[in-house]
Amino acid sequence: MGCWIKNSNPQDIDLEKIDCLESLLRSAECEGVAGIVSGQLIKCLSDPPKNIVDRVLGGFRAGAANLAHLERLGFLLRQEEIEVIALKGPALASSVYRGQLSLRPYGDLDLIVQPADESRVRKLAKANEFPVSLDLRHTLADNERIHSHAELCRVSNEEVWSRSSAWMDGVRRLDPELHLCYLAIHATKHTFSRLIWLVDVALVWAECHAESTILLAKRIGALRPVLLSVWAAHDLFELKSPTELPSLDIHERICLSLIRKRWIDRPWGEIFLALSVKGLFAKLTYMRELLFPNDLGNSPRRYVSRLIRLLREPDASRGNYRND
């Protein structure tokens, strides 16, 4: 993947040294990088196996279909004089992934919408039997379960919209600097459990002005997750060190070693975010909401159940993010 990110030729690959090619491809699918891995394998093989070719073709068809769905939605929104901002997969697949639609999978559309327009967007999608799930939010920091999450992205709606630009009918996308802050927070929150999120970070960082990005991240409260994410991406994919960035402190270096080892089955990412917010009271509030989210009501049994699942099976307790 490092070769693809650097746009350099991959090293020769000896399939005989890969114990189980199918297992490798399944792991790549779980990490969201099957398109990249399969494409690199095809470059190295004179006669690539059919299962690799099929994955590339399947990824391209899925990517083209998703882009067509987004274009159709944008056309419908434009007729109603509504605009949305696309985040993550929809905004990245046809831009920083060099237009190779098979490389950035996503299963739903993450969109920022004006509060007054949300019900209209949902009605429009339902009336037109829209086939893709819409994940609508009003701000970058929307999180009904952990309100303190907003401390990591202290940016007004006005600034979010002013830092976006027209992309297609009815759809806008963020500038690289603000989008990187969002991607870094999202990846850290989910303990970097998918490699594709670190590929996102590496590619968007390459589009950013380093000094402006650091100043923005510091101002909105996202500096620590941005530093950890960018350093992690460069470390994991063996890219040139981002010398423009401040060095990591001791607990960030520990987190970096966990990412390197793919120790992703515990919620240390959320704890890292809690420790990243400014002020002791804000840190304690975040930790309280992490253990006792705001959407569990007043049932003590649900809180106990939440705590047990968080410690034993955090991925199950926080939901399935395989389609992000």
C-alpha positions as MATLAB code, in Angstrom:
seq = 'MGCWIKNSNPQDIDLEKIDCLESLLRSAECEGVAGIVSGQLIKCLSDPPKNIVDRVLGGFRAGAANLAHLERLGFLLRQEEIEVIALKGPALASSVYRGQLSLRPYGDLDLIVQPADESRVRKLAKANEFPVSLDLRHTLADNERIHSHAELCRVSNEEVWSRSSAWMDGVRRLDPELHLCYLAIHATKHTFSRLIWLVDVALVWAECHAESTILLAKRIGALRPVLLSVWAAHDLFELKSPTELPSLDIHERICLSLIRKRWIDRPWGEIFLALSVKGLFAKLTYMRELLFPNDLGNSPRRYVSRLIRLLREPDASRGNYRND';
ca = [
       0.000    0.000    0.000;
       2.896    2.311    0.677;
       3.970    1.879   -2.955;
       0.508    2.804   -4.194;
       0.285    5.853   -1.931;
       3.706    7.016   -3.154;
       2.609    6.216   -6.733;
       5.682    4.044   -7.223;
       5.983    0.585   -8.718;
       5.356   -2.246   -6.248;
       8.140   -4.651   -5.467;
       8.003   -8.096   -7.046;
       5.682  -10.399   -5.156;
       6.256  -14.138   -4.909;
       2.855  -15.780   -4.498;
       4.537  -18.903   -3.161;
       5.586  -16.893   -0.098;
       1.967  -16.003    0.627;
       0.567  -18.893    2.667;
      -3.039  -18.272    1.712;
      -3.890  -15.711   -0.932;
      -7.602  -15.930   -0.233;
      -6.986  -15.261    3.461;
      -4.884  -12.215    2.539;
      -7.684  -10.867    0.339;
     -10.304  -11.459    3.036;
      -8.165   -9.560    5.539;
      -7.758   -6.761    3.002;
     -11.534   -6.605    2.578;
     -12.018   -6.296    6.344;
      -9.473   -3.474    6.392;
     -11.166   -1.749    3.443;
      -8.056   -2.008    1.239;
      -8.968   -4.969   -0.998;
      -9.034   -2.725   -4.078;
      -5.539   -1.397   -3.441;
      -4.063   -4.804   -2.564;
      -5.701   -6.530   -5.530;
      -4.593   -3.798   -7.920;
      -0.999   -4.021   -6.714;
      -1.039   -7.810   -7.065;
      -2.287   -7.526  -10.647;
       0.602   -5.169  -11.464;
       3.103   -7.748  -10.225;
       1.631  -10.860  -11.826;
       1.739  -11.758  -15.484;
      -1.279  -14.040  -15.053;
      -3.229  -12.894  -11.963;
      -5.684  -15.382  -10.427;
      -9.345  -14.936  -11.294;
     -10.344  -14.151   -7.692;
      -8.055  -11.106   -7.703;
      -9.391   -9.811  -11.025;
     -12.971  -10.396   -9.865;
     -12.367   -8.321   -6.736;
     -11.038   -5.406   -8.754;
     -13.956   -5.529  -11.180;
     -16.450   -5.908   -8.341;
     -14.924   -2.944   -6.533;
     -15.108   -0.816   -9.657;
     -18.775   -1.692  -10.223;
     -19.619   -0.875   -6.591;
     -17.691    2.402   -6.746;
     -19.322    3.457  -10.018;
     -22.774    2.599   -8.639;
     -22.155    4.601   -5.444;
     -20.982    7.617   -7.432;
     -24.062    7.362   -9.675;
     -26.303    7.251   -6.583;
     -24.628   10.376   -5.199;
     -24.983   12.202   -8.525;
     -28.663   11.251   -8.685;
     -29.217   12.464   -5.125;
     -27.421   15.714   -5.903;
     -29.613   16.264   -8.952;
     -32.756   15.759   -6.850;
     -31.469   18.082   -4.135;
     -30.587   20.775   -6.656;
     -34.157   20.785   -7.921;
     -35.272   21.521   -4.352;
     -32.519   24.151   -3.860;
     -30.837   22.047   -1.165;
     -27.111   21.473   -0.745;
     -25.201   18.920    1.333;
     -21.512   18.366    2.124;
     -20.105   14.897    1.401;
     -17.630   13.375    3.885;
     -15.216   10.420    3.885;
     -15.746    7.778    1.180;
     -18.077    9.670   -1.163;
     -15.852   12.746   -1.192;
     -12.545   10.877   -1.390;
     -13.154    8.049   -3.862;
     -13.143   10.226   -6.970;
     -10.566   12.764   -5.764;
      -7.512   11.746   -3.726;
      -7.892    8.137   -4.898;
      -7.034    9.422   -8.384;
     -10.421    8.615   -9.832;
      -9.932    4.859   -9.346;
     -13.427    4.063   -8.103;
     -12.587    0.517   -7.012;
     -10.124    1.656   -4.347;
     -12.265    3.457   -1.746;
     -15.239    1.321   -0.665;
     -18.139    2.744    1.300;
     -21.604    1.466    2.019;
     -23.500    4.624    2.944;
     -23.342    8.341    2.212;
     -22.031   10.548    5.033;
     -23.495   13.999    4.493;
     -23.711   17.284    6.387;
     -27.081   18.910    5.926;
     -28.588   22.133    7.223;
     -30.948   21.342   10.153;
     -33.894   22.914    8.340;
     -33.288   20.661    5.331;
     -32.864   17.266    7.007;
     -36.516   16.188    6.925;
     -36.813   17.300    3.285;
     -33.723   15.288    2.319;
     -35.070   12.159    4.035;
     -38.501   12.554    2.408;
     -36.874   13.089   -0.967;
     -34.733    9.945   -0.598;
     -37.744    7.898    0.526;
     -40.030    9.185   -2.221;
     -37.450    8.269   -4.861;
     -36.666    4.880   -3.263;
     -33.025    5.826   -2.834;
     -31.049    2.541   -2.584;
     -28.178    3.786   -0.363;
     -28.373    4.559    3.346;
     -27.900    8.246    4.227;
     -25.953    9.171    7.367;
     -27.059   12.766    7.884;
     -25.529   15.131   10.411;
     -25.815   18.839   11.129;
     -22.206   19.482   12.150;
     -18.830   17.769   11.911;
     -19.018   16.873   15.602;
     -22.518   15.387   15.718;
     -22.579   12.664   18.363;
     -25.808   12.062   20.234;
     -24.145    9.566   22.562;
     -21.069   11.585   23.607;
     -21.774   15.316   23.594;
     -18.202   16.095   24.678;
     -17.074   14.883   21.249;
     -17.791   18.449   20.123;
     -14.730   19.613   22.119;
     -12.538   17.897   19.522;
     -14.028   19.820   16.620;
     -14.909   23.309   17.824;
     -15.842   24.710   14.453;
     -19.059   26.571   13.680;
     -21.498   25.484   10.997;
     -20.829   28.755    9.226;
     -17.119   27.969    8.991;
     -17.788   24.391    7.880;
     -19.918   25.576    4.984;
     -17.512   28.412    4.124;
     -14.652   25.883    3.947;
     -16.560   23.732    1.463;
     -16.752   24.167   -2.299;
     -19.167   23.056   -5.007;
     -18.428   19.599   -6.365;
     -21.470   18.360   -8.261;
     -25.123   19.392   -8.425;
     -26.373   19.782   -4.856;
     -23.184   18.356   -3.303;
     -20.174   20.146   -1.821;
     -16.975   18.872   -0.205;
     -14.648   20.229    2.456;
     -11.224   21.725    1.926;
      -8.401   19.252    2.665;
      -7.338   20.848    5.978;
     -10.733   20.626    7.702;
     -11.528   17.253    6.147;
      -8.243   15.882    7.499;
      -9.162   17.002   11.023;
     -12.471   15.184   10.734;
     -10.879   12.030    9.280;
      -8.266   11.947   12.054;
     -10.880   12.252   14.807;
     -13.036    9.573   13.185;
     -10.134    7.124   12.762;
      -8.938    7.663   16.336;
     -12.439    7.312   17.752;
     -12.704    3.854   16.189;
      -9.199    2.831   17.283;
      -7.844    2.840   13.706;
      -9.667   -0.452   13.211;
      -9.560   -0.151    9.407;
      -6.404    0.525    7.429;
      -8.377    2.407    4.786;
      -8.887    5.260    7.266;
      -5.121    5.682    7.557;
      -4.835    5.595    3.753;
      -7.436    8.411    3.726;
      -5.297   10.403    6.162;
      -2.092    9.881    4.170;
      -3.683   10.934    0.872;
      -5.517   13.972    2.236;
      -2.438   15.103    4.184;
      -0.552   15.184    0.878;
      -3.141   17.737   -0.344;
      -2.855   19.928    2.764;
      -0.712   22.931    3.577;
       1.066   21.632    6.683;
       1.316   24.875    8.658;
      -2.301   25.870    7.974;
      -3.507   22.397    8.954;
      -1.644   22.437   12.275;
      -2.957   25.918   13.118;
      -6.514   24.860   12.263;
      -6.274   21.610   14.233;
      -4.913   23.465   17.254;
      -7.668   26.083   17.089;
     -10.564   23.623   16.884;
      -9.170   21.142   19.430;
      -8.153   18.347   17.034;
      -4.363   18.688   17.195;
      -3.553   15.470   19.102;
      -5.641   13.089   16.933;
      -4.316   14.803   13.785;
      -0.697   14.357   14.889;
      -1.242   10.732   15.886;
      -3.095    9.872   12.663;
      -0.605   11.502   10.290;
       2.417   10.021   12.066;
       0.695    6.602   12.165;
      -0.052    6.671    8.440;
       3.518    7.603    7.575;
       4.941    5.010    9.955;
       2.697    2.147    8.887;
       3.083    2.726    5.147;
       6.797    3.637    5.348;
       6.322    7.094    3.853;
       8.655   10.039    4.197;
       8.489   11.385    7.766;
       6.290   14.493    8.065;
       9.024   16.730    9.484;
       6.628   19.698    9.501;
       4.754   18.108   12.401;
       5.606   18.349   16.104;
       7.006   15.170   17.634;
       4.754   12.781   19.512;
       4.780   12.672   23.296;
       5.192    9.469   25.317;
       1.535    8.366   25.427;
       1.159    9.104   21.703;
       4.191    6.932   20.980;
       2.534    4.136   22.953;
      -0.605    4.552   20.846;
       1.526    4.504   17.694;
       3.014    1.156   18.736;
      -0.519   -0.214   19.296;
      -1.533    0.875   15.792;
       1.601   -0.721   14.350;
       0.722   -4.000   16.084;
      -2.942   -3.644   14.949;
      -4.057   -3.833   18.578;
      -7.514   -2.595   17.666;
      -9.862   -4.700   19.763;
     -10.082   -2.322   22.740;
     -11.463    1.225   22.951;
      -8.149    2.975   23.655;
      -8.871    5.358   20.774;
     -11.827    6.845   22.633;
      -9.703    7.127   25.784;
      -7.000    8.907   23.773;
      -9.624   11.388   22.539;
     -10.868   11.922   26.087;
      -7.330   12.785   27.179;
      -6.900   15.080   24.170;
      -9.601   17.587   25.090;
      -8.501   20.684   26.981;
      -9.109   20.978   30.709;
      -9.469   18.437   33.502;
     -13.241   18.908   33.802;
     -13.703   18.380   30.047;
     -11.588   15.215   30.210;
     -13.627   13.829   33.102;
     -16.894   14.721   31.364;
     -15.798   12.939   28.204;
     -14.804    9.834   30.193;
     -18.170    9.849   31.990;
     -20.052   10.055   28.708;
     -17.844    7.362   27.212;
     -18.774    4.964   30.011;
     -22.369    6.171   30.295;
     -23.550    7.501   26.905;
     -26.439    9.935   26.793;
     -28.701    7.619   24.805;
     -28.982    4.830   27.401;
     -31.744    6.453   29.442;
     -32.018    5.940   33.199;
     -31.755    2.151   33.372;
     -28.853    1.032   35.628;
     -28.932   -2.397   33.971;
     -28.213   -0.848   30.560;
     -25.230    1.050   31.979;
     -23.771   -2.107   33.530;
     -24.328   -3.977   30.269;
     -22.652   -1.136   28.347;
     -19.580   -1.236   30.622;
     -19.207   -5.021   30.289;
     -19.498   -4.904   26.489;
     -17.082   -1.981   26.284;
     -14.428   -3.946   28.138;
     -15.051   -7.339   26.554;
     -16.367   -6.681   23.038;
     -15.945   -2.986   22.242;
     -16.567   -3.313   18.505;
     -19.926   -4.951   19.163;
     -20.861   -2.339   21.744;
     -20.031    0.604   19.510;
     -21.539   -0.718   16.298;
     -20.336   -1.994   12.983;
     -18.248    0.480   10.990;
     -17.221   -1.820    8.182;
     -19.042    0.280    5.600;
     -17.585    3.695    6.467;
];
